[in-house]
Amino acid sequence: MYFPYLRGRQNELLCLRELLDSDRLYNTIIPVIEPVRCNSTFFSTITKFIEADRKIIIIKNPKVGKFRSDYEEMKKKIDKETDEDKKDKLQSTLESYKELLKDPHVISAYLCDDRIISQCLEGKKNLEDIILINTRNDTFDYYEENGDRLVARYTFIPKDEDFKDEVFGETVILEDVYVKAKRNVDYIENPDEPFSRNHLVYRKRGYVGFSDYSIVGDSYEESGFAPLAVAIHILYFGQKSELRVHHFVSESNENISDPARKFAEAMQNLLSWEHFDVIPKTNGLQNLLDYYSNGKFPGLGVIKKCSIMHHLELIGKYLEVNE
């Protein structure tokens, strides 16, 4: 089972919705969302999963983004509203959001820290129903001392055999496998890189699933900036079924002007790639090809969305066929 860890930015959420709509989000995938905004896009995505009878994992204590502040602002807006009809409508919207998060298709997850683990050890959380996510080794001591009391529905841990030895119950590898360059133009130096073998080895090593941050990486930035280069990141299977990533980078990278031209250059490099004819033409990849053939620049966020869609469809189908 693959658990892609995505931040709830608009394009990541739209990626999931489009895969659901096209029936390309295979049952071998359960997404993990760390919400970064409390808005209609986030909750309509949850609704899509419920309607499709699919599970989705929502982190209830996000560490990045503005979800908490958005939620507090919504409550303040309700308190300040003097028009009773508007106030009732806002309150109804907030209550409907809360109800969505209680739906059985929504699995609650928590990023482990001192407070969350203390609550678990004190019996304040029903461990059988939740997922505990350990992004780093700093919670190892808790499991070394109390592993038998921290048996969750799933426990995500770093790729660390010592850590795994202390965890009871079903474990999932969580690894940031994407080597993110400081600048897009830097990908020119290493255009083709290993991505992951976890889909090949996770069962052999006693895990029930694996998780990563796709082609985004663990680091989170609130807003982007205009890059010198446009880069398209495409995953593919190597000769031994390992996942690799190829970076297709624009060539006119002297300044930030004309991103549409840069996108076309990156796409031309993709089309001339030696593996282009044999890699699966997933929905995400086909979307990029359609934008290029129609002479449209979709925007940097949409390019990333298409690359994530390609990744999820590629690995989802692989797992469905091979497991």
N, C-alpha and C positions, 0 to 999 in steps of 0.2 A: 504494500500500500504506500502511495506517495502522498505526503502532506505538504504541499507548497506553502511557504510562509510568505504572505503578502501584506504590505501595509495597505490600508484602505483608501488609497488615493483613487481619484475618479477613474483613471484609465485601468488600474488593476481591477477595480470592481466591474467596469465595463467588459474587460477581458473575460471574466468569469461568466457574466450574463450572456455574452455572445457565444461562448462555448456551450453553455446550457441550451440556448435557443437553437443552435445548429446540431445538437446532440453529439457534440465532440468532447464533452467533459466526461471522460470514462469513469465507470464506477470504481476503478482502481485509484481514484483521486478524491481526497477530502481536503479542501482548502482550509488554511488557517489564516484568519484575518486579524491583524492588530489595527483596530479602527483609529483613524487619525482625524476624522471629522464626524460630527453628529449631524447628519443631513439626510435628505430624502434619497440620495443615490445609495448610501449605505443601507438604509432600511428597505429600499425597493429591491436591492440585491438579495437580502435575506428572504424577502417575500418570494423571489424567483426560486430560491432553493426549496422553500417549503412547498410551493406549488408543484415543483418537479419531483417531490418526494426524495430529496437529496440532503445529506448531512453537510453542515458547515460548522467550523470551529471558530468561535469568537472569543478573543482575549478580553477579559473583563477589567483588567487593570493595565491598559496601554501605557507605555513609557514614553512614547513620542507622539507628536502631533497635537491637535487642539480638540480632541474629542471631549475631554472633561470640561474645558472652558466653554465649548459650544453648548454642552448640556446645561451648564450653570447659567449661561446667557439666555437660553430658552426658558428656564424657570424664572429668571428675573423679568423677562419680557411678559410672562403670564402674570406675575405679581403686579407689574406696573400698568397693565392694560385696563383701561376704564370702561371700554365698550364691552358689555357682558357677552354679546354674541361672539365677538372676536376672541374674548378670553376663553369662552367655552370651547371654541374651535381649536385654539392653541392647546388647551388642556387635553382635549380629546386626542389630538395628534400625539402629544407626549405619552399619553396612556397607551395608545396603539403601538408606539415604539417599544414601550416596556413589555407589552404582551408578546410582541414578536420575539423578543429575547428569551421568553419563557417557553417558546415552542419546542417540542421534543426533537425537532430536526436541528436545533441549535445546541451545540455542545459547548459548554462553558470551559474556558481555559484560563489559567493564571500564570503570569510570569513570576517565577519563584524569587522571593526575597525574604528577608527576616520576618516581615509581618505576615506574609502569606503562609510560610511554613509554620510559624507559631500558631496561626489560626487552624491549620490542618492538625497539628499535634494536640491542640486543645479541643478538637472535635467540632469546630465551628463550620467546617465544610464537609459535605458528603463526598468523600474521596472517590467512591464508586462511580459517581456521575461526572466527574471533572477531569480535566487534563492539566498536568503540571508541566510547565515548560522551563527547563534550566538551560539558558542560553550560554552559560559559561560554567567554569569549574568552581566558582566561589561558593556554591551551595553543597559542595562535596561533603564537608564535615557533618552537615545535618543528616545526610543519607548514611554516612559511616556509623553514626550513633543511633539513628532512628529509622533506618530503611524499611524495617518491617511494619512501621506505623505510618508510612507515607505511600501506601499502595493505591495509586490512582487508576482511573480508567485507562489512560496511557500516560507514560512519563517520557517527555522529550529530554534527551541529554546530549552533551557534546560527544564527539567520537573519541571516547576515552574508556578503555577496557577496565581500568581501576574503578572508575565511576560506575560503570555498568555492573560490576561485581557487587556493589552495595545497594542496587535498586531492585526491589521486589516488584513482580507484576510485569506487564507488557511495556517494553521500551521502544523508543523511536530515536534513530540517529538524527540529530540536528547539526548541520554543518554548513558554514558559509563557504561554498565551493567556488564561488565566482571571484576571480582575481580582477578587481576593479582598478582601472588605470586612473591616474590623477586627472588626466585630460583625455578627451576622445582622440586627439591627434596622436597620443602616445601608443594607441593600439597598433599603429603602423609598424612599430618595432617588434611586436609579437602578435601577428595576425591570427595565428592558430594555436590554441592552448587546450590542455586537458581540462575537463569540467568535473566529471564525477564517475565513480565506479560503484556508488552505493547501491544502485538498482541491481547490480550483479552479486553483491556480497552480503547485503543486510540480513537475509535469512540464514545464511551460513554462520553468521556471527551472533545469531540468536535474537535479532530485532524483529518486530512485527511490521516495521515501516521505516521510511527515511524522509527527511525533511531538509529543505534548503530555501534560499531566498531567490531562486531562479537567476535571471541575468541582471538582477538589480543589486544584489549584495545586501549585507546587514546594515550598512551605514544609512542614515536617514537625513535628508535635507528637506527643509520646509518648502523651499522654492528653488527652481533651477535658474540657470543663466544661459545667455546665448553663447554656445561653444564655437571655437574656431572650426572644428570639424564635425560632420555628421557621421555617426557610427551606427551600423546595423549589426546586431549580435545574433547569429544563427547557430543553434545547436544541431548536432548530427551525430550519428553513431560511427565510431571508428572501426577498424578491422576486427577488433576483439569485442565488439558490442559495447565498449565504453563510450561515455558521452564526451564529446569535444565541443568546443565553441570556436567559431570563426568570426572575426571582426572585419566587416567590410566598411572601409573608411573613405570619405571624400578626398579629393586631391587639391582643390582650390582652397587651401586652409590658411592663407596669409592673414585674413581678417574674418569678422563675423558676418559679413554681408552675404546676401543671396543664399539663404539656406535651402531654397528649392533646387538650385543648381547643385549644391552639395549632396542633397538627397539623391538626385539623378546620378551623380558620379558614384556614390556608394552602391546604388542599385546596379549600375553597369558592371561594377566589380563583382557583385553577386552573380549576375547573369553569365559572366565569363569564368566563374569559379569551376575548377575541374570536377567537383562533386555535384554541381547544380542539377545535372540531369538525373541523378540517382537518388537524391534526397526526397522524402515524401513531401508532396505539395499540400501541406496542411492549410486549414482556413487562414491561420495567421500569415503564413508565407504568401498564400494566394492574394490576400488583401494588399500586401506590400506590392506584389506584381501588378495588381489592378491599379493602384495609385500611380505607379510608374508609367504604365501603358497609357493611362488617361492624362498624363502630364500634370498630375496634382501633387502638391506637397502637403502631406497630412498633418504635419506638426510633429515635434520631437516626442511628445507624450504618446501620440498614436503609434509612432514607429516602435516605441518601447512596448506598448500594449500588444502589437502584432507579434513581436519577438517572444513575449511571454506566452501568448496564445499558441504559437508554434511549439514552444517547449512543452507546455502542458499536454497538448494533443499528441505530440511525439512520444513522450514517456508514458502517457496514459494508455495509448494503443499497445506499446511494447509490453507493458505489464499485463494487459488483458490477454494478449496472445501467449505470453511466456509463463504465466502463473496459473 
